[in-house]
Amino acid sequence: YHPVKFGEVYNQRYVVIKKLGWGHFSTVWMVKDRKLVAAAAAIKAPVSTRTSSRDNQPIFFALKVQKSAEHYTEAAMDEVELLDCIAQERKKCEGTLIAQGPMSRDSNGMRAIDNVDHSRHVATLHDSFFHNGPHGRHMSMVFGMLGCNLLSVIKAFNYRGIPIPAVKRMIKGVCKGLDFLHRRCQIIHTDLKPENILLQFPDQICPPSMFNEDGDDGDEHAEDDEDGAAGAGKPPGQQEGMSIDELAT
């Protein structure tokens, strides 16, 4: 493992805030992107606790620092290749939504708004780079900040079961993410388990700028939902998902 220290700067922009966790392959740290903070300051915009006001961009990320052994580095490079593929496919879906409208359909008959929605249920890679340390070269990956994993939720309920409505919404989000991986990216996950399923913040499930403002197509999407009125009363284009805030209420 690379000996990460609080306050260190990685790739000349990511400042280490605190440790989030660790695994057999890597350690994970909460970092602040000082480049985005500086950009917000340059236009004299206030910076909130989670985002900069410029385009509502997040300023906090999760930095994953891989072990330096050659086989770990090779595995990390393979992971980055897959994550880059996912990011490119997500951008394609967002581009189609903007260029052709939310109700346009792809070759599989899926609407653009649904493809973008499904893409929001997969982890987002923002950056990747190598970092040199006392133990060698470490592949490092920067992800969007997510919440606790499903295993911690199971433990919070003392292994007696999570409420069924919450389970349904979580499973629906997992299925959306897997559909995007399989159908759009041609990727099979191969390691689906509670530890690898993370909760999201509401704005990660539905970035407002991605959808139309008049609400017509958003309402139609909600009516198409198999849960019926589940989407009723939500902002246009907002998709159903299980967020950290909702689980805590």
C-alpha positions in Angstrom: 0.0 0.0 0.0 1.1 3.6 -0.6 1.4 5.6 2.6 -1.1 8.3 1.9 -1.1 11.2 4.3 -3.7 13.9 5.1 -3.1 17.1 3.2 -1.1 15.6 0.5 -1.8 16.6 -3.1 -2.1 14.1 -5.9 -1.8 14.9 -9.6 -1.4 18.5 -8.6 -5.0 19.0 -7.8 -6.5 16.4 -5.4 -6.0 17.2 -1.7 -6.4 14.3 0.8 -9.1 15.0 3.4 -9.7 11.6 5.1 -9.7 7.9 4.7 -12.8 6.3 3.4 -11.8 2.6 3.4 -9.5 -0.1 2.2 -9.5 -3.5 0.5 -7.2 -6.2 -0.6 -6.2 -4.2 -3.8 -6.2 -0.6 -2.6 -7.0 2.1 -0.1 -9.7 4.8 -0.8 -9.6 8.4 0.4 -11.8 11.4 0.3 -10.2 14.2 -1.7 -11.0 17.8 -2.6 -10.4 19.0 -6.1 -8.6 22.3 -5.6 -8.7 23.0 -9.3 -12.5 23.3 -9.2 -12.3 25.3 -6.0 -9.9 27.7 -7.6 -12.2 28.0 -10.7 -15.1 28.8 -8.5 -13.0 31.4 -6.6 -11.9 33.0 -9.9 -15.5 33.8 -10.7 -16.2 34.8 -7.1 -18.7 32.1 -6.7 -19.5 30.6 -3.3 -18.5 26.9 -2.8 -20.9 24.6 -0.9 -20.0 21.6 1.2 -20.4 19.2 -1.8 -20.3 21.2 -5.0 -18.9 24.3 -6.6 -21.6 26.6 -8.0 -20.1 26.5 -11.4 -22.4 24.1 -13.3 -23.1 22.5 -9.9 -19.8 20.5 -10.2 -18.8 18.3 -7.3 -15.6 19.3 -5.5 -15.2 16.2 -3.3 -14.2 12.8 -4.8 -13.0 9.4 -3.8 -9.4 8.6 -4.6 -8.5 4.9 -5.0 -4.8 4.2 -4.7 -3.9 0.7 -6.0 -1.1 -1.4 -4.6 2.2 -1.1 -6.5 2.9 -4.8 -7.3 2.9 -5.4 -11.1 -0.2 -7.7 -11.1 -2.2 -5.1 -9.1 -1.2 -2.4 -11.6 -2.2 -4.6 -14.5 -5.6 -5.3 -12.9 -6.0 -1.5 -12.3 -5.2 -0.6 -15.9 -7.8 -3.2 -17.1 -10.3 -1.6 -14.7 -9.5 1.9 -16.0 -10.1 0.7 -19.6 -13.5 -0.6 -18.7 -14.4 2.5 -16.7 -13.3 4.7 -19.6 -15.6 2.7 -21.9 -18.5 3.3 -19.5 -17.8 7.0 -19.3 -17.7 7.3 -23.1 -20.9 5.4 -23.5 -22.6 7.6 -20.8 -21.5 10.7 -22.7 -23.0 9.2 -25.9 -26.3 8.7 -24.2 -26.3 12.2 -22.8 -25.4 13.6 -26.2 -28.3 11.7 -27.8 -30.7 13.0 -25.2 -29.6 16.6 -25.9 -29.4 16.4 -29.7 -32.5 14.2 -30.4 -34.6 14.7 -27.3 -35.6 12.6 -24.4 -38.2 10.5 -26.2 -35.9 9.4 -29.1 -35.2 5.7 -29.2 -32.0 3.7 -29.8 -31.8 0.5 -31.9 -33.1 -1.5 -28.9 -36.2 0.7 -28.6 -34.9 2.3 -25.4 -35.7 6.0 -24.9 -32.8 8.4 -24.5 -34.0 9.6 -21.2 -34.1 6.0 -19.9 -30.5 5.3 -21.2 -29.2 8.4 -19.3 -31.2 7.4 -16.2 -29.7 3.8 -16.3 -26.2 5.3 -16.8 -26.5 7.2 -13.5 -26.6 4.0 -11.6 -23.0 3.0 -12.5 -19.9 4.4 -10.7 -18.3 7.4 -12.6 -14.5 7.6 -13.2 -13.4 11.2 -13.3 -9.7 10.9 -13.6 -6.8 8.3 -13.5 -3.1 8.7 -13.2 0.1 7.1 -11.8 1.6 8.2 -8.5 5.2 7.4 -7.5 5.9 6.4 -3.9 8.4 4.6 -1.8 7.0 1.2 -2.9 6.9 2.0 -6.6 4.3 3.3 -9.0 0.6 3.2 -8.0 -2.3 3.5 -10.4 -4.7 6.0 -8.9 -8.4 6.5 -9.8 -10.7 9.3 -9.0 -14.4 8.5 -8.6 -17.5 10.5 -7.8 -18.3 10.4 -4.1 -20.8 7.8 -3.1 -22.3 6.8 0.2 -22.2 3.6 2.3 -22.4 0.2 0.8 -25.3 -2.2 1.0 -23.6 -4.5 3.5 -23.4 -1.6 6.0 -27.2 -1.1 5.5 -27.8 -4.8 6.1 -25.8 -4.5 9.3 -27.6 -1.4 10.4 -30.8 -3.4 10.4 -29.1 -6.1 12.5 -29.3 -8.7 9.7 -33.1 -8.9 10.2 -33.9 -7.5 6.8 -34.2 -4.1 5.1 -37.8 -2.8 4.6 -39.3 -4.2 1.5 -40.0 -0.7 -0.2 -36.3 0.1 0.2 -35.2 -3.3 -1.1 -37.4 -2.8 -4.2 -35.9 0.6 -5.0 -32.3 -0.6 -4.4 -32.8 -3.6 -6.6 -34.4 -1.5 -9.3 -31.3 0.8 -9.3 -29.0 -2.2 -9.5 -30.9 -3.6 -12.4 -30.8 -0.3 -14.2 -27.0 -0.1 -13.8 -26.5 -3.7 -14.9 -28.7 -3.1 -18.0 -26.5 -0.1 -18.9 -23.4 -2.2 -18.5 -24.7 -5.1 -20.5 -26.7 -3.5 -23.2 -24.8 -0.3 -23.9 -21.2 -1.1 -22.8 -21.1 -4.9 -23.4 -19.6 -5.4 -19.9 -20.4 -8.1 -17.4 -19.8 -7.1 -13.8 -18.8 -10.6 -12.4 -18.5 -9.5 -8.8 -22.0 -8.3 -7.7 -22.3 -8.4 -3.9 -23.5 -6.1 -1.1 -20.0 -4.7 -0.6 -19.9 -3.5 -4.2 -23.3 -1.7 -4.2 -23.2 1.9 -2.9 -26.0 4.3 -2.1 -26.2 7.6 -4.0 -27.0 11.2 -3.1 -30.2 12.5 -4.8 -28.4 14.9 -7.2 -26.3 11.9 -8.5 -29.4 10.0 -9.4 -30.8 13.0 -11.4 -28.6 15.8 -12.5 -31.2 18.5 -13.3 -29.4 20.1 -16.2 -29.6 16.8 -18.2 -33.4 16.9 -18.7 -35.9 19.1 -20.3 -37.4 22.0 -18.4 -41.0 21.9 -19.5 -41.9 18.7 -17.7 -43.9 17.1 -20.4 -41.5 14.3 -21.3 -40.6 13.8 -17.7 -44.2 13.2 -16.7 -44.6 10.7 -19.5 -41.6 8.9 -18.2 -43.0 8.7 -14.7 -46.3 7.2 -16.1 -44.3 4.6 -17.9 -42.7 3.4 -14.7 -43.8 0.0 -13.6 -44.4 1.2 -10.1 -47.2 3.5 -11.4 -47.4 6.6 -9.2 -43.9 6.2 -7.9 -42.6 9.1 -9.9 -45.6 11.3 -9.3 -44.8 14.7 -7.8 -41.1 14.6 -8.6 -39.3 17.2 -10.7 -39.3 16.7 -14.4 -37.1 13.8 -15.5 -36.3 12.6 -12.0 -35.8 8.9 -11.8 -36.5 6.6 -9.0 -33.6 5.4 -6.9 -32.6 4.8 -3.3 -30.6 7.7 -2.0 -28.8 8.1 1.3 -31.1 10.9 2.4 -34.2 8.8 1.7 -32.9 5.7 3.5 -32.2 7.8 6.6 -35.7 9.2 6.8 
